[in-house]
């Protein structure tokens, strides 16, 4: 079965540079000839490109870099202490150059923060220039305690957007269906018009399918 790494928690966070846990994981994938993929925000995965190539000789492997924006202000405010978006795109280009099919996931798309055409279009252009084999987009979702942290940040940094987010999210973890479709369409339209090669990466399906609105089931 396909193993998708990084769809819940990024496996290439800063601590990976010290503990190097991914090397053993890639070795296990290689030895088992197990189809796999990885989603990350970090160009640190280039450290393991030789192992990824070894896997590619035995089975399928794809990668995807999450790049929400090229807007310097939006990036530093919403993703502090993360690798530069430009460095992530350079990793996309390098992996595609050596033969690892690699795409770009524009996520999260945040209403009023990084969803303006003047912000999205340059990122799509840069992703294409990096040879991205797929481009997808996913709107922001706020599950559990994440919502409280995010809304506290909004009140401190973007109080002008607080009413809009309260209307969009309310007690929900996801924005309304119409808003999610609008955000995804910002990216999907370009991807379809340029006819990107499909890779079968599970993140592509994630990007194209709006997450269902969670609901509490009845007891009986």
C-alpha positions, -999 to 999 in steps of 0.1 A, spaced: 0 0 0 11 36 -7 25 54 23 20 91 23 44 109 47 37 144 60 0 147 54 -6 152 91 27 165 106 57 177 86 85 151 89 112 177 80 108 201 109 140 217 123 146 189 147 150 165 118 183 182 110 197 168 143 181 134 147 179 124 110 150 100 115 139 103 79 170 85 66 159 53 83 124 56 71 135 61 35 158 31 38 129 10 50 108 22 20 136 14 -4 143 -21 11 106 -30 10 101 -14 -25 71 4 -9 53 31 -30 55 64 -11 53 102 -12 61 131 10 46 165 17 68 191 35 75 228 39 112 222 41 140 220 15 158 198 41 144 168 22 171 175 -4 195 159 21 179 126 14 176 129 -24 200 100 -30 178 77 -9 148 90 -28 165 81 -61 172 46 -48 135 42 -40 126 55 -75 147 26 -90 125 1 -72 90 17 -69 71 49 -73 80 80 -52 67 116 -55 72 147 -34 52 179 -28 63 212 -12 38 233 6 42 270 -4 13 292 7 26 325 -6 56 345 -20 44 376 -2 72 383 23 49 400 49 22 373 47 48 345 50 67 360 80 35 367 98 17 334 93 46 310 91 74 323 113 106 302 116 98 282 85 120 279 54 118 306 28 91 300 1 118 307 -25 140 279 -10 111 255 -12 105 263 -48 142 257 -55 138 223 -39 109 216 -62 131 225 -92 160 203 -80 139 172 -73 122 175 -107 157 180 -123 170 147 -109 138 128 -117 116 128 -86 82 140 -97 75 170 -74 45 193 -71 34 224 -52 6 226 -27 -6 262 -22 -17 259 14 -32 271 34 -51 297 14 -63 323 39 -91 347 30 -78 383 30 -43 373 38 -28 354 8 -57 348 -16 -54 380 -37 -47 374 -75 -16 396 -71 -3 372 -45 -14 339 -61 -4 345 -97 33 350 -91 34 319 -70 18 298 -97 42 313 -123 71 303 -100 58 268 -95 55 263 -132 91 276 -137 102 251 -111 87 223 -132 60 214 -107 42 183 -120 11 193 -101 -3 224 -84 -31 222 -59 -47 246 -33 -64 241 0 -82 266 21 -74 272 58 -89 248 83 -90 254 120 -94 222 140 -93 219 178 -71 243 197 -56 256 164 -86 279 161 -80 296 194 -43 302 185 -51 315 151 -79 338 162 -57 352 190 -31 360 163 -58 376 141 -69 399 169 -34 410 175 -22 413 139 -53 415 116 -82 428 137 -98 441 105 -103 405 94 -117 391 126 -154 397 118 -149 379 84 -133 349 100 -159 347 127 -185 346 100 -166 321 79 -156 296 106 -179 303 136 -181 269 153 -168 251 122 -133 238 115 -137 245 78 -150 275 59 -183 270 41 -183 249 10 -187 279 -14 -156 296 1 -135 265 0 -144 260 -37 -135 297 -44 -101 293 -28 -93 260 -45 -104 275 -79 -77 302 -76 -52 274 -82 -72 247 -100 -81 269 -130 -44 275 -137 -35 239 -132 -61 227 -157 -54 253 -183 -17 244 -184 -25 206 -184 0 195 -157 11 159 -158 -7 138 -133 15 120 -108 -10 100 -87 3 119 -56 -24 116 -28 -19 152 -21 -34 160 -55 -67 144 -45 -65 162 -12 -61 195 -30 -90 188 -54 -115 175 -29 -129 199 -3 -129 183 31 -163 173 44 -179 194 71 -175 174 103 -208 167 121 -218 152 154 -237 119 148 -268 110 169 -265 83 195 -294 63 180 
